[in-house]
Structures are given as structure tokens and as C-alpha cells.
Amino acid sequence: MRRLLCPVCTAVLLLATPTSFAAPDAGPTAPPPALPRVAPQPQSQSQVQDAGTLPPGDPPIAPERLAEARALVPPPLLYGQLQPVVGNWVEYTFRSKQGTFPVRASVVGETRREHDTLFQVELDYQSSPRVLIIVWVSRAGTARPLVERLAVSMPSSTPISIPVDLLADHAALRGVPVRQRDTELKTGPFAGKGREQTFRLESGQTMTVVTSAKVPVFGVESLHDPESTWSAVRAGTGARPALGSVPLALPRLPGP
């Protein structure tokens, strides 16, 4: 678990660093939004889009900041497509050499703004110690989602929030698509048609993702890299916010 959280925690500690990977013209970031508690509403799931089919021109990320930036976007969000139905949740089994434990991802709130909607998404890492990661993702209509802020909450610690301002499906973070094919999920709660794609990172390692329209929240049925796997095992509705206090918002320092 320590190895899993190191990139995220390091990014949180370094959040006051220059924003060489921020979206252009992001400007100063407001404090985290008030915790919305919106009752689940029946909505139709949006169609899951293929990972890797991204338009050119994503904001550049400095090579020395790539690993840090990648750590700020949870893998199912990075390689999937956010389906922001408030109250929906999906539970993954996370496996690595350090251990195996559930991670539940939920859409727990939305705030409608003048030009877009801000969604609160929580990932509950049910490890020891238990860790809650919260991301606030904005989207306007069919525009690509933007991760505005991220917060980390651990027992007996004050939650800390940092500015992110990264496209949730940023091409440089996903890596180079090297293979894609239709697949059939033969067993499990999400059996049926799926889409498998493989991405190669700058380190030479690969990430393989299987997406399915049956999987809520991110549309991701499984993720696999040389060090870990995520496997969706169940899903449901009725999720509520687990974050019980407003995080301490750390500011972004100006770049050089």
C-alpha cells in the first residue's frame, strides 16, 4: 500500500510547485467547493468512449513532471470516460505485490455552475490505513473532463486539497496507444462486449485497459500494468460523500 500511495502523496506534498503541467490559462484556483450532497437521480449512462481516441493539442507537460502529473489522475479516470451519474459506484479489487484490497469509486455530488458542472468523485482505498482520495472534475456539455482539484484524507489527519488543472484523459499521461481490439467479457457481473486497448509509457512499460458500457462511473472493467491490476467486481447506487470536512487548500506557487 505504501508503494501505491507514494506517487499521490508525493504529488500532494509537491503541490505548491510550479505548474508546468497545468492547463494553459488556468488562472488561480478557488478553494475546494462546499461538499455537495445531492440525492441520486436516475440518468442514462453516457456511451463509453474508446481510450486513446483523443484530439491533438493537449497542453504540454514537462518531461520531468510527467510522473508527478500522472499520479494526480486516478488510473480508472485517466483510462476511462467519466459517467457522472450521482449516486453510482463501482468497486474494484486492487492487486499488487504489496497486497490486495477493495477500492470503491463513487460519484457523490454535483455543482452546476454558469458554464459547466463540477462533479465530486471519491475513491475509497480500503487498505490499512484507509485512504480517501477525492477529485473534483468539471465538464461542460460534451467537452472533455478537467480535474480541477484533488484531496487526500487519512484517519487522524486533516484532509489536504491541491490544485491539479489536468485533462482527465490527457494523451501524454495515458501513453502511446499501441493496440486496440474488440473483446468479449465471458464471465463476471459485466459480461458482454468490451474494448481492450494497450498503451506504452515513456518507460517502456505498458498499460492495458478493458472498457465496457456496463461498468458505471468510469466505464473501466479492468486495468493491468507490470506492477498492479484493477478488476471491477460489483457496482450499485446510493453512494454518499465520505469526506466529512472541508480540506485544507494548499496554494499553487507561481512558476519560474
Backbone as JSON, one array per atom type, in Angstrom:
{
  "sequence": "MRRLLCPVCTAVLLLATPTSFAAPDAGPTAPPPALPRVAPQPQSQSQVQDAGTLPPGDPPIAPERLAEARALVPPPLLYGQLQPVVGNWVEYTFRSKQGTFPVRASVVGETRREHDTLFQVELDYQSSPRVLIIVWVSRAGTARPLVERLAVSMPSSTPISIPVDLLADHAALRGVPVRQRDTELKTGPFAGKGREQTFRLESGQTMTVVTSAKVPVFGVESLHDPESTWSAVRAGTGARPALGSVPLALPRLPGP",
  "N": [[0.83, -1.2, 0.0], [2.0, 1.2, 0.71], [3.69, 1.68, -1.42], [1.82, 2.07, -3.43], [0.54, 4.47, -2.69], [2.58, 6.32, -2.61], [3.23, 7.89, -5.04], [0.93, 9.56, -5.22], [0.85, 10.82, -2.68], [3.33, 12.07, -2.72], [2.91, 13.84, -4.8], [0.97, 15.42, -3.61], [2.44, 16.6, -1.55], [4.14, 18.07, -3.07], [2.56, 19.87, -4.25], [2.64, 22.62, -4.2], [4.37, 23.38, -6.15], [5.84, 24.75, -9.21], [3.56, 25.11, -11.92], [4.04, 23.44, -14.34], [2.68, 21.53, -15.68], [0.1, 22.33, -15.9], [-3.17, 23.12, -17.2], [-3.31, 25.45, -19.88], [-3.67, 28.93, -19.15], [-5.1, 28.53, -16.83], [-5.3, 29.96, -14.51], [-5.73, 31.41, -11.18], [-6.72, 29.09, -8.67], [-9.76, 28.43, -7.08], [-10.76, 27.92, -3.62], [-11.55, 24.55, -2.46], [-14.75, 23.26, -3.45], [-17.85, 23.6, -1.62], [-19.06, 20.78, 0.14], [-21.07, 18.97, -1.81], [-24.25, 17.47, -1.43], [-26.08, 15.67, -3.06], [-29.05, 14.08, -3.83], [-29.25, 10.8, -5.28], [-29.97, 10.64, -8.75], [-32.0, 9.33, -11.31], [-30.44, 8.68, -14.3], [-29.53, 8.31, -17.71], [-26.79, 6.3, -18.73], [-23.86, 7.64, -20.17], [-22.4, 6.99, -23.36], [-19.61, 4.86, -23.42], [-16.47, 6.0, -24.29], [-13.82, 5.15, -26.55], [-10.63, 4.61, -25.19], [-7.77, 6.54, -25.87], [-8.54, 7.65, -28.32], [-8.07, 10.53, -28.88], [-8.25, 14.06, -29.37], [-5.72, 16.06, -31.02], [-3.27, 18.33, -29.55], [-3.23, 18.56, -26.74], [-2.5, 20.23, -23.64], [0.98, 20.81, -23.11], [3.22, 18.78, -21.1], [5.9, 19.06, -18.96], [8.74, 16.94, -19.31], [10.1, 16.18, -16.92], [8.12, 16.42, -15.08], [6.22, 14.59, -15.62], [5.7, 12.06, -14.37], [4.81, 12.89, -11.85], [2.53, 14.37, -12.56], [0.99, 12.34, -13.7], [0.44, 10.82, -11.47], [-1.52, 12.26, -10.24], [-3.98, 11.83, -11.4], [-6.37, 9.47, -10.94], [-5.98, 6.08, -12.03], [-8.33, 4.65, -13.17], [-9.93, 6.82, -13.95], [-8.23, 8.17, -15.66], [-7.84, 6.38, -17.8], [-10.38, 5.77, -18.54], [-13.75, 6.87, -19.16], [-15.45, 9.41, -17.77], [-18.57, 8.88, -16.28], [-20.87, 10.68, -15.17], [-23.06, 10.05, -13.11], [-24.8, 10.86, -10.41], [-24.52, 9.22, -7.32], [-23.98, 6.69, -8.29], [-21.8, 3.86, -8.02], [-18.77, 1.91, -8.25], [-16.95, -0.97, -7.5], [-13.61, -1.96, -7.2], [-11.19, -4.6, -7.22], [-8.05, -4.23, -6.08], [-4.79, -5.25, -6.86], [-1.45, -5.89, -6.0], [2.11, -6.36, -5.51], [2.37, -5.57, -2.95], [-0.02, -6.08, -1.69], [-3.59, -6.88, -1.51], [-6.71, -5.35, -1.92], [-9.99, -3.78, -1.6], [-11.15, -1.08, -3.69], [-13.35, 1.47, -3.77], [-15.09, 3.39, -6.06], [-16.92, 6.36, -6.45], [-19.51, 8.54, -7.6], [-20.4, 11.33, -6.02], [-21.54, 13.85, -5.81], [-22.69, 16.94, -7.33], [-22.21, 20.16, -8.7], [-23.79, 22.69, -10.23], [-22.65, 25.11, -12.42], [-22.17, 28.34, -14.02], [-21.11, 27.92, -16.61], [-20.41, 25.26, -16.71], [-20.43, 21.99, -15.14], [-19.54, 20.84, -11.95], [-18.25, 17.92, -10.69], [-18.1, 15.73, -7.92], [-15.98, 13.2, -7.15], [-15.19, 10.26, -5.49], [-12.65, 8.07, -4.3], [-12.32, 5.31, -2.44], [-9.89, 3.84, -0.8], [-9.66, 0.88, 0.59], [-7.66, 0.03, 2.5], [-4.93, -0.47, 4.8], [-3.34, 2.03, 6.42], [-6.72, 3.28, 5.95], [-7.55, 5.12, 3.05], [-8.83, 8.01, 1.57], [-9.42, 9.39, -1.5], [-10.25, 12.27, -3.17], [-11.59, 13.73, -6.05], [-12.29, 16.62, -7.93], [-14.08, 17.15, -10.72], [-14.61, 18.93, -13.64], [-16.96, 19.55, -16.24], [-18.21, 20.65, -19.33], [-21.03, 20.28, -21.05], [-20.49, 18.2, -23.77], [-17.8, 18.4, -23.63], [-14.37, 17.55, -22.91], [-13.47, 16.1, -19.74], [-12.13, 17.94, -16.96], [-9.81, 17.72, -14.42], [-10.01, 19.52, -11.65], [-9.29, 19.84, -8.91], [-7.7, 17.94, -6.27], [-8.01, 15.93, -3.39], [-6.7, 14.47, -0.4], [-7.49, 12.28, 2.16], [-6.86, 10.95, 5.31], [-7.09, 8.78, 8.19], [-7.21, 10.49, 11.32], [-5.92, 12.73, 10.37], [-5.76, 15.99, 8.93], [-7.66, 16.63, 6.06], [-6.14, 17.31, 2.91], [-6.07, 19.52, 0.21], [-5.29, 20.03, -3.21], [-4.45, 22.04, -6.11], [-5.0, 20.93, -9.47], [-5.76, 20.92, -12.35], [-5.76, 19.41, -14.83], [-6.44, 17.69, -17.85], [-8.62, 14.97, -17.7], [-8.27, 12.83, -19.36], [-5.75, 13.09, -20.51], [-3.53, 12.86, -23.2], [-0.7, 12.55, -23.07], [-0.36, 11.55, -20.54], [-1.7, 9.14, -20.6], [-0.19, 7.66, -22.41], [1.3, 6.13, -25.36], [-0.93, 4.82, -27.69], [-0.84, 1.46, -28.63], [-2.14, -0.83, -29.36], [-5.42, -1.98, -30.14], [-8.57, -3.53, -29.74], [-11.7, -5.23, -30.21], [-13.35, -7.05, -27.62], [-14.58, -9.84, -25.68], [-16.2, -10.1, -22.69], [-16.46, -12.79, -20.82], [-17.28, -13.78, -18.36], [-18.44, -12.89, -15.03], [-19.85, -9.9, -13.41], [-20.1, -7.97, -15.37], [-20.28, -9.08, -17.84], [-20.1, -9.41, -21.37], [-19.9, -7.39, -24.37], [-16.79, -5.72, -24.89], [-13.99, -3.42, -24.92], [-10.62, -3.55, -25.62], [-7.54, -2.0, -24.97], [-4.13, -1.11, -25.37], [-1.49, 0.74, -23.99], [1.66, 2.36, -24.33], [4.05, 3.48, -22.09], [6.49, 6.12, -21.46], [8.57, 4.91, -20.15], [8.71, 2.46, -21.24], [7.12, 0.51, -20.19], [3.85, -1.04, -20.26], [0.33, -0.33, -20.31], [-2.7, -1.92, -20.0], [-6.08, -1.65, -20.76], [-9.45, -2.49, -20.24], [-12.56, -1.65, -21.37], [-16.07, -1.15, -20.76], [-19.46, -0.62, -21.52], [-21.19, -1.36, -19.55], [-20.13, -0.89, -17.08], [-20.33, 1.29, -14.41], [-19.52, 4.76, -13.54], [-16.62, 5.02, -14.44], [-16.52, 3.41, -16.67], [-14.59, 1.47, -16.87], [-13.53, -1.78, -16.91], [-11.3, -3.33, -16.28], [-7.84, -2.84, -15.43], [-4.41, -3.16, -16.21], [-1.01, -3.33, -15.43], [2.6, -3.83, -15.32], [2.97, -3.87, -12.54], [0.6, -3.8, -11.07], [-2.96, -4.51, -10.78], [-6.34, -3.64, -11.6], [-9.58, -4.67, -11.02], [-12.94, -4.71, -11.81], [-15.56, -5.59, -9.7], [-18.12, -5.35, -8.62], [-21.09, -3.27, -8.53], [-23.23, -0.43, -7.87], [-25.88, 1.7, -6.56], [-26.75, 4.77, -4.79], [-24.63, 5.97, -3.45], [-22.96, 8.08, -1.11], [-21.34, 11.14, 0.01], [-18.15, 10.55, 1.5], [-16.26, 12.18, 2.51], [-15.91, 14.17, 5.22], [-15.29, 16.75, 6.04], [-14.23, 20.08, 5.13], [-11.43, 20.24, 3.08], [-8.03, 21.31, 3.82], [-6.89, 23.8, 1.85], [-4.15, 23.9, -0.12], [-2.03, 26.32, -1.57], [-1.1, 27.17, -4.98], [2.15, 27.69, -6.08], [3.66, 30.35, -7.97], [5.0, 29.76, -11.25], [8.42, 29.51, -12.56]],
  "CA": [[0.0, 0.0, 0.0], [2.88, 2.35, 0.76], [4.15, 1.94, -2.77], [0.69, 2.58, -4.2], [0.2, 5.84, -2.34], [3.73, 7.22, -2.69], [3.12, 8.93, -6.08], [-0.12, 10.52, -4.9], [1.26, 11.6, -1.52], [4.41, 12.94, -3.15], [2.31, 14.92, -5.57], [0.31, 16.32, -2.67], [3.46, 17.37, -0.86], [4.78, 18.96, -4.03], [1.53, 20.61, -4.97], [2.98, 24.04, -4.27], [5.45, 23.54, -7.11], [5.4, 25.43, -10.43], [2.54, 24.34, -12.66], [4.48, 23.21, -15.71], [1.77, 20.62, -16.36], [-1.28, 22.82, -15.77], [-3.83, 23.55, -18.42], [-2.97, 26.83, -20.13], [-4.6, 29.96, -18.73], [-5.98, 28.01, -15.78], [-5.53, 31.04, -13.56], [-5.77, 30.98, -9.79], [-7.75, 28.11, -8.37], [-10.54, 28.76, -5.89], [-10.76, 26.86, -2.61], [-12.4, 23.44, -2.85], [-16.16, 23.59, -3.32], [-18.57, 23.02, -0.49], [-19.35, 19.38, -0.12], [-22.46, 18.83, -2.23], [-24.92, 16.22, -1.07], [-27.21, 15.63, -3.97], [-29.66, 12.75, -3.85], [-29.09, 10.14, -6.57], [-31.01, 10.9, -9.73], [-31.92, 8.38, -12.42], [-29.99, 9.25, -15.55], [-29.0, 7.3, -18.62], [-25.34, 6.33, -18.79], [-23.31, 8.08, -21.45], [-21.69, 5.94, -24.06], [-18.2, 4.82, -23.08], [-15.64, 6.3, -25.44], [-12.59, 4.4, -26.62], [-9.44, 5.29, -24.71], [-6.76, 6.75, -26.89], [-9.03, 8.4, -29.47], [-8.07, 11.87, -28.35], [-7.85, 15.08, -30.31], [-4.38, 16.58, -30.79], [-3.16, 19.64, -28.96], [-3.33, 18.61, -25.29], [-1.46, 21.09, -23.05], [2.22, 20.04, -22.9], [3.67, 18.51, -19.75], [7.36, 18.95, -18.94], [9.13, 15.54, -19.07], [10.46, 15.94, -15.53], [6.9, 16.48, -14.25], [5.24, 13.66, -16.16], [5.31, 11.05, -13.37], [4.03, 13.57, -10.82], [1.22, 14.69, -13.11], [0.24, 11.09, -13.88], [-0.01, 10.35, -10.16], [-2.64, 13.06, -9.77], [-5.23, 11.38, -12.01], [-6.55, 8.04, -10.66], [-5.93, 5.31, -13.28], [-9.61, 4.39, -13.86], [-10.39, 8.06, -14.56], [-7.31, 8.5, -16.74], [-8.0, 5.48, -18.95], [-11.8, 5.55, -18.82], [-14.55, 8.03, -19.54], [-16.32, 9.68, -16.63], [-20.02, 8.8, -16.47], [-21.21, 11.37, -13.92], [-24.4, 9.84, -12.57], [-24.64, 11.0, -8.97], [-25.01, 8.07, -6.55], [-23.45, 5.44, -8.82], [-20.49, 3.45, -7.54], [-18.21, 0.66, -8.73], [-15.87, -1.44, -6.61], [-12.52, -2.69, -7.83], [-10.18, -5.29, -6.42], [-6.71, -3.79, -6.46], [-3.77, -6.24, -6.51], [-0.06, -5.59, -6.29], [2.99, -7.15, -4.66], [2.22, -5.11, -1.57], [-1.26, -6.54, -1.08], [-4.84, -6.87, -2.26], [-7.77, -4.73, -1.14], [-11.01, -3.13, -2.44], [-11.18, 0.36, -3.91], [-14.68, 1.82, -4.26], [-15.15, 4.69, -6.71], [-18.3, 6.82, -6.42], [-19.86, 9.92, -7.93], [-21.18, 11.64, -4.81], [-22.13, 15.18, -5.8], [-22.51, 17.79, -8.49], [-22.5, 21.58, -8.52], [-23.99, 23.31, -11.54], [-22.12, 26.46, -12.5], [-22.68, 29.08, -15.17], [-20.66, 27.4, -17.89], [-20.12, 23.84, -16.65], [-20.86, 21.3, -13.92], [-18.44, 20.29, -11.17], [-18.62, 16.64, -10.08], [-17.24, 15.24, -6.85], [-15.76, 11.76, -7.31], [-14.37, 9.76, -4.38], [-12.08, 6.73, -4.38], [-12.09, 4.84, -1.08], [-8.91, 2.76, -0.78], [-9.95, 0.19, 1.84], [-6.4, -0.59, 2.89], [-4.55, -0.12, 6.17], [-4.54, 2.76, 6.82], [-7.69, 3.57, 4.91], [-7.25, 6.39, 2.4], [-9.89, 8.53, 0.71], [-8.96, 10.36, -2.49], [-11.4, 12.97, -3.75], [-11.27, 14.57, -7.19], [-13.36, 17.46, -8.43], [-13.94, 17.12, -12.16], [-15.57, 19.8, -14.31], [-17.24, 19.24, -17.65], [-19.24, 21.48, -19.95], [-21.65, 19.56, -22.15], [-19.73, 17.03, -24.22], [-16.37, 18.7, -23.55], [-13.57, 16.6, -22.14], [-13.45, 16.45, -18.32], [-10.93, 18.54, -16.41], [-9.62, 17.53, -12.99], [-9.66, 20.83, -11.1], [-8.6, 19.71, -7.63], [-7.62, 16.61, -5.67], [-7.8, 15.95, -1.95], [-6.36, 13.2, 0.24], [-7.93, 12.22, 3.55], [-6.46, 9.75, 6.04], [-7.55, 8.85, 9.59], [-6.49, 11.33, 12.29], [-5.18, 13.77, 9.68], [-6.58, 16.98, 8.24], [-7.63, 16.44, 4.61], [-5.38, 18.32, 2.19], [-6.53, 19.69, -1.17], [-4.31, 20.69, -4.08], [-4.9, 22.31, -7.48], [-4.49, 20.0, -10.47], [-5.97, 21.51, -13.67], [-5.31, 18.48, -15.87], [-7.47, 16.92, -18.54], [-8.7, 13.64, -17.11], [-7.83, 11.83, -20.35], [-4.61, 13.7, -21.19], [-2.86, 11.87, -24.03], [0.66, 12.31, -22.62], [-0.42, 10.74, -19.32], [-2.13, 7.79, -20.97], [0.85, 6.97, -23.16], [1.07, 5.96, -26.8], [-1.73, 3.62, -27.98], [-0.11, 0.54, -29.49], [-3.02, -1.9, -29.82], [-6.8, -1.9, -29.71], [-9.39, -4.57, -30.36], [-12.92, -5.61, -29.51], [-13.18, -8.26, -26.83], [-15.79, -10.36, -25.07], [-16.07, -10.44, -21.28], [-17.27, -14.01, -20.79], [-17.79, -14.07, -17.03], [-18.47, -11.76, -14.11], [-21.06, -9.06, -13.4], [-20.13, -7.06, -16.51], [-20.07, -9.91, -19.03], [-20.64, -8.84, -22.61], [-18.92, -6.79, -25.27], [-15.88, -4.75, -24.31], [-12.95, -2.88, -25.78], [-9.31, -3.66, -25.0], [-6.51, -1.16, -25.56], [-2.83, -1.14, -24.71], [-0.72, 1.97, -24.12], [3.06, 2.25, -23.92], [4.56, 4.66, -21.4], [7.84, 6.51, -21.87], [9.5, 3.98, -19.52], [8.66, 1.19, -21.96], [6.06, -0.32, -19.62], [2.57, -0.92, -20.94], [-0.92, -0.34, -19.53], [-3.8, -2.48, -20.78], [-7.36, -1.3, -20.16], [-10.65, -3.05, -20.87], [-13.71, -0.81, -21.05], [-17.38, -1.73, -21.05], [-20.57, 0.29, -21.26], [-21.94, -1.85, -18.4], [-19.46, -0.51, -15.83], [-20.62, 2.7, -14.11], [-18.53, 5.73, -13.06], [-15.54, 5.26, -15.39], [-16.58, 2.52, -17.82], [-13.39, 0.64, -16.89], [-13.73, -3.1, -16.32], [-10.02, -3.76, -15.7], [-6.58, -2.18, -15.79], [-3.29, -4.05, -15.89], [0.34, -2.95, -15.79], [3.5, -4.84, -14.73], [3.06, -3.83, -11.09], [-0.69, -3.84, -10.38], [-4.17, -4.71, -11.58], [-7.64, -3.21, -11.09], [-10.64, -5.51, -11.6], [-14.26, -4.34, -11.32], [-16.22, -6.79, -9.18], [-19.52, -5.09, -8.31], [-21.5, -1.88, -8.71], [-24.53, -0.15, -7.28], [-26.32, 3.09, -6.48], [-26.97, 5.25, -3.44], [-23.39, 6.44, -2.82], [-22.99, 9.4, -0.47], [-19.97, 11.6, 0.28], [-17.45, 10.06, 2.68], [-15.47, 13.28, 3.02], [-16.75, 14.8, 6.23], [-14.87, 18.11, 6.36], [-13.63, 20.8, 4.01], [-9.97, 20.06, 3.16], [-7.14, 22.46, 3.85], [-6.48, 24.06, 0.47], [-2.79, 24.41, -0.28], [-1.98, 27.16, -2.77], [-0.13, 26.88, -6.04], [3.15, 28.73, -6.21], [3.86, 30.73, -9.37], [6.1, 29.11, -11.94], [9.59, 30.34, -12.74]],
  "C": [[0.87, 1.25, 0.0], [3.34, 2.71, -0.65], [3.05, 2.53, -3.63], [0.48, 4.06, -3.94], [1.35, 6.82, -2.5], [3.58, 8.26, -3.79], [2.08, 9.98, -5.73], [0.32, 11.42, -3.75], [2.4, 12.54, -1.88], [3.87, 14.12, -3.93], [1.62, 15.93, -4.66], [1.33, 17.2, -1.97], [4.12, 18.38, -1.77], [3.78, 19.85, -4.75], [1.82, 22.09, -5.05], [4.15, 24.3, -5.2], [4.94, 24.25, -8.34], [4.51, 24.53, -11.26], [2.94, 24.16, -14.11], [3.6, 22.23, -16.44], [0.34, 21.11, -16.31], [-1.85, 23.17, -17.13], [-3.54, 25.02, -18.64], [-4.08, 27.77, -19.69], [-5.56, 29.47, -17.66], [-6.28, 29.07, -14.75], [-5.53, 30.54, -12.14], [-6.93, 30.06, -9.53], [-8.45, 28.45, -7.07], [-10.42, 27.64, -4.88], [-11.71, 25.76, -3.03], [-13.86, 23.79, -2.61], [-16.74, 23.01, -2.04], [-19.0, 21.62, -0.85], [-20.81, 19.22, -0.53], [-23.02, 17.48, -1.82], [-26.22, 16.14, -1.86], [-27.77, 14.22, -4.0], [-29.48, 12.13, -5.22], [-30.27, 10.39, -7.48], [-30.9, 9.9, -10.87], [-31.54, 9.1, -13.71], [-29.48, 8.12, -16.42], [-27.5, 7.43, -18.68], [-24.9, 6.8, -20.17], [-22.51, 6.95, -22.08], [-20.21, 6.02, -23.73], [-17.38, 5.04, -24.34], [-14.37, 5.49, -25.38], [-11.45, 5.24, -26.05], [-8.47, 5.44, -25.87], [-7.23, 7.53, -28.09], [-9.19, 9.85, -29.07], [-7.66, 12.88, -29.4], [-6.46, 15.58, -30.01], [-4.43, 17.9, -30.04], [-3.39, 19.69, -27.46], [-2.22, 19.51, -24.73], [-0.19, 20.28, -22.77], [2.53, 19.87, -21.42], [5.18, 18.32, -19.8], [7.76, 17.52, -18.6], [9.45, 15.25, -17.61], [9.27, 15.96, -14.59], [5.88, 15.42, -14.64], [4.77, 12.65, -15.11], [4.45, 11.67, -12.29], [2.63, 13.88, -11.31], [0.37, 13.44, -13.27], [-0.3, 10.59, -12.55], [-1.24, 11.09, -9.67], [-3.98, 12.64, -10.36], [-5.39, 9.89, -11.73], [-6.65, 7.23, -11.95], [-7.29, 5.03, -13.92], [-10.19, 5.64, -14.52], [-9.53, 8.41, -15.77], [-7.57, 7.67, -17.99], [-9.46, 5.18, -19.29], [-12.46, 6.82, -19.33], [-15.56, 8.26, -18.44], [-17.79, 9.65, -17.04], [-20.64, 9.38, -15.19], [-22.66, 11.25, -13.5], [-24.28, 9.82, -11.05], [-25.28, 9.82, -8.24], [-24.47, 6.75, -7.05], [-22.08, 5.14, -8.23], [-20.07, 2.14, -8.19], [-17.05, 0.3, -7.81], [-14.88, -2.27, -7.39], [-11.75, -3.49, -6.79], [-8.82, -4.85, -6.95], [-5.7, -4.82, -5.97], [-2.4, -5.72, -6.9], [0.79, -6.48, -5.39], [2.85, -6.77, -3.21], [0.93, -5.56, -0.91], [-2.44, -6.44, -2.02], [-5.92, -6.27, -1.37], [-8.77, -4.08, -2.09], [-10.74, -1.63, -2.56], [-12.56, 0.68, -4.49], [-14.66, 3.24, -4.81], [-16.61, 5.1, -6.83], [-18.4, 8.24, -6.94], [-20.82, 10.37, -6.85], [-21.78, 13.05, -4.8], [-21.88, 15.92, -7.09], [-22.91, 19.22, -8.13], [-22.61, 22.21, -9.9], [-23.51, 24.75, -11.48], [-22.58, 27.11, -13.8], [-22.32, 28.42, -16.5], [-20.37, 25.9, -17.88], [-20.7, 23.25, -15.37], [-19.64, 20.69, -13.26], [-18.92, 19.04, -10.45], [-17.6, 16.26, -9.01], [-17.18, 13.72, -6.94], [-14.82, 11.31, -6.19], [-13.9, 8.34, -4.66], [-11.65, 6.33, -2.98], [-11.18, 3.62, -1.13], [-9.04, 2.06, 0.58], [-8.77, -0.66, 2.27], [-6.15, -0.28, 4.35], [-3.27, 0.71, 6.11], [-5.47, 3.02, 5.64], [-7.44, 4.97, 4.36], [-8.4, 6.76, 1.48], [-9.28, 9.58, -0.21], [-10.19, 10.95, -3.17], [-10.9, 13.81, -4.92], [-12.51, 15.36, -7.59], [-13.14, 17.65, -9.92], [-15.01, 18.0, -12.79], [-15.74, 19.36, -15.75], [-18.37, 20.13, -18.13], [-19.79, 20.73, -21.15], [-20.88, 18.3, -22.5], [-18.22, 17.27, -24.19], [-15.65, 17.67, -22.69], [-13.47, 17.04, -20.68], [-12.1, 16.98, -17.88], [-10.89, 18.29, -14.91], [-9.14, 18.85, -12.41], [-8.84, 20.71, -9.82], [-8.61, 18.25, -7.19], [-7.38, 16.78, -4.18], [-7.5, 14.55, -1.46], [-6.76, 13.29, 1.7], [-7.53, 10.88, 4.16], [-6.9, 9.89, 7.49], [-6.61, 9.7, 10.44], [-5.64, 12.4, 11.63], [-6.15, 14.74, 9.03], [-6.52, 16.73, 6.74], [-6.91, 17.61, 3.94], [-5.83, 18.32, 0.74], [-5.49, 20.46, -1.97], [-4.93, 21.0, -5.44], [-4.26, 21.33, -8.45], [-4.55, 20.59, -11.87], [-5.35, 20.67, -14.78], [-6.52, 17.85, -16.54], [-7.45, 15.5, -18.01], [-8.2, 12.56, -18.05], [-6.64, 12.34, -21.15], [-3.79, 12.64, -21.92], [-1.46, 11.55, -23.54], [0.68, 11.44, -21.36], [-0.83, 9.31, -19.63], [-1.0, 7.0, -21.62], [0.44, 6.8, -24.61], [0.23, 4.71, -27.03], [-1.01, 2.73, -28.99], [-0.99, -0.61, -30.0], [-4.42, -1.64, -29.32], [-7.62, -2.95, -30.45], [-10.67, -4.73, -29.54], [-12.67, -6.9, -28.74], [-14.52, -8.66, -26.24], [-15.5, -10.73, -23.63], [-17.02, -11.61, -21.02], [-17.88, -14.29, -19.43], [-17.83, -12.79, -16.2], [-19.7, -10.9, -14.28], [-21.18, -8.15, -14.61], [-19.87, -7.82, -17.82], [-20.76, -9.28, -20.24], [-19.53, -8.25, -23.45], [-18.07, -5.75, -24.53], [-14.86, -4.3, -25.35], [-11.63, -2.93, -25.03], [-8.3, -2.78, -25.72], [-5.26, -1.2, -24.71], [-2.08, 0.15, -25.03], [0.71, 1.72, -23.65], [3.52, 3.57, -23.31], [6.0, 4.94, -21.83], [8.89, 5.6, -21.26], [9.6, 2.67, -20.28], [7.62, 0.24, -21.41], [4.75, -0.08, -20.36], [1.43, -0.95, -19.93], [-2.01, -0.88, -20.44], [-5.1, -2.21, -20.05], [-8.47, -1.96, -20.96], [-11.83, -2.19, -20.41], [-15.0, -1.51, -21.46], [-18.45, -0.72, -20.69], [-21.38, -0.13, -20.03], [-21.36, -1.38, -17.07], [-19.7, 0.97, -15.54], [-19.37, 3.48, -13.69], [-17.46, 6.01, -14.1], [-15.66, 4.43, -16.67], [-15.4, 1.58, -17.92], [-13.67, -0.68, -16.17], [-12.45, -3.62, -15.67], [-8.89, -2.92, -16.24], [-5.45, -3.11, -15.38], [-1.98, -3.41, -16.35], [1.28, -3.93, -15.1], [3.49, -4.9, -13.22], [1.72, -3.99, -10.37], [-1.82, -4.12, -11.35], [-5.37, -4.13, -10.83], [-8.69, -4.07, -11.79], [-11.98, -5.12, -10.99], [-15.01, -5.6, -10.9], [-17.69, -6.58, -8.85], [-19.81, -3.61, -8.48], [-22.86, -1.69, -8.08], [-24.86, 1.32, -7.31], [-26.45, 3.48, -5.01], [-25.72, 5.73, -2.73], [-23.57, 7.84, -2.25], [-21.56, 9.83, -0.15], [-19.4, 11.0, 1.57], [-16.57, 11.14, 3.29], [-16.32, 14.11, 3.97], [-16.38, 16.22, 6.6], [-14.23, 18.75, 5.14], [-12.11, 20.7, 4.12], [-9.24, 21.4, 3.27], [-6.59, 22.65, 2.43], [-5.09, 24.64, 0.43], [-2.7, 25.19, -1.58], [-0.97, 26.66, -3.78], [0.86, 28.04, -6.1], [3.32, 29.1, -7.67], [5.06, 30.02, -9.95], [7.26, 30.05, -12.13], [9.4, 31.3, -13.91]]
}
